[in-house]
Amino acid sequence: MSLIEQIYDAAFDRPRFEPLLRSIAQEIGGNAAFLGWHDFERNCGFDVQFGNDPAWLRRYVEEFAEHDILRPILVAVPEGEPAPAAPYFLRPDVSESVFYNGFIAPQRIVDNMAINLIKRPGMIATLAILRMGDFAVYGPAEIARMRELVPHLRRAVLIQSRLIDGENTADGFRQSSAGARDHIMLLSKDGTIVELDPQLAAIVGLQIGQPIGHSGFGKAVKDAIATSQPVIAELTAGNSTITRLLCEAQELQRNRLGDLSTNQAATHAIHIGIVDRPRIIAYAAIAKAYGLTATEARVMESAVEQGDLVTIGARLGMARATARTHLHRIYDKTDTNGFADLCRLAYRFVCARGAAG
């Protein structure tokens, strides 16, 4: 299997990143590597590595991070450009530094192929491939090879981030549907509306992407989050009361990697209204309404219920590529724009248990 194929396999299957790093390091003659992507504003991220001594990794965090004179130099390198560190080792300010003599030299690190895969405000994804021991520094051929791989690696990171974001969206709906109310609204950490069904949007006069605001409804939602108790919101027009909504907040557990997506992550589900019976999704009704085949209906149910697009094929006994083909046909038939939109559609078909048959 080629390196390009391995990169895109890892993009859709997170555990494959470690063997991918090994293959890349072997390709350019490195013997240790680290790949990490982090959102510093939200203090979240994900990383994978091999070949590094755990004791030295701990010492870096506890002792040498504050002395890392190379970090600002390498972070300043333009996005996507391979930057071997060996030339900087020759600079007096580096070679005479605490970091070089206490961390680089004792490990016999002769070079580090460092690449900023993603550089955004507050977010960075970095790749580092080390050469340690009796080796020469990286040459033009290794730099050129890494330059060929960088666009594919960057796409793989973004694909994986979006997959996790989709898993988080489905998981948010799944968690929030337990004992579901009449309506569900998902909010981000800063109070921005991430998901909102059309019926509730019409009632409260808000849309996806807007802040919850300081209206009576917005205050009730904020109070429900702050107190962890149900709070009543009264919506009025003029001097007449239109309706009263019971707002109950539920904190959602999130996978940290999803925070790297361009989409905002949902941190709270707000249950609106009162329902005294459990709910299920009427998948048969969805299939009939949108003309899904029996197999497509099974794929949709597996995707929405499990929130995992990667292992659909394994769960249903079909190839991964076949499952993805079915999923894209479902998007086309239901006129949805991806997994999050499909989940939003499915949860409009939530009904009282026993009534979905």
C-alpha angles and dihedrals in degrees: 000000000000123000091247090056091048090051093055092043087057090047089065098032116047099199089062093069094083096054087043090057090050091052093049092047090049090050094057099029103258125142102198134030144182130197120184139160121194141179103211095187091060095032093234138119149121135248142181129192145164137194097027119125107246091215091057091046089055091047090052092055096041102035118008107036092086090051096047100129092173097057098076090044094053095040088057092059111109118264113276097011117125109230118188109208098211095090089058091053087071094060111102093226088057102037091049095044128112089238096055097043096039101038114012102041099044090055091048091235105174098176144356122207098212123187132178100215093179128018116180132145104287094357135085137167115199137186123198125182114187132206112204131178130013099355136118121246121268114283135206093275093057092045091051092049092052090048088058092051099044099082090052093046091050091052090048091055092049093046091051091048091052092048090055090046089055091049090051092050092051091044090050091054091044094050093044094049093065102107088354124198127218092281139017128210124184119209132193124227093269094050098261116146109248099174130012129165116234095243093057091042089058092049098049099030095235135120139205110282095030124112115252087243134199101287121121089268093047092049091050091052092049091048090050090054094045097047100031086226131114112264129195119231119195117207114201139181113205108318095333125093111233101185144328121233126199108218118200121178125214122188113225127217111232137199105236095223091064088068089073092066118102086241120086114250119239113239100172137032115208114207111208122199133002128289123171098191133066117255136223133183117256097228093166090056091050091050091050094045094052101031097246119172119238090258093048090050090053091049092049093049092048092048096048097040096045099032089215120116095178100064100038091107093051092048093049099037098249136113117275092240091051091051091050090050091053090048093054090049088053090052089052095047095045093041091233125150101226139311099313091052091048090052090050090053093047093052090055084068094058109133142169112292111268094025099087100078 
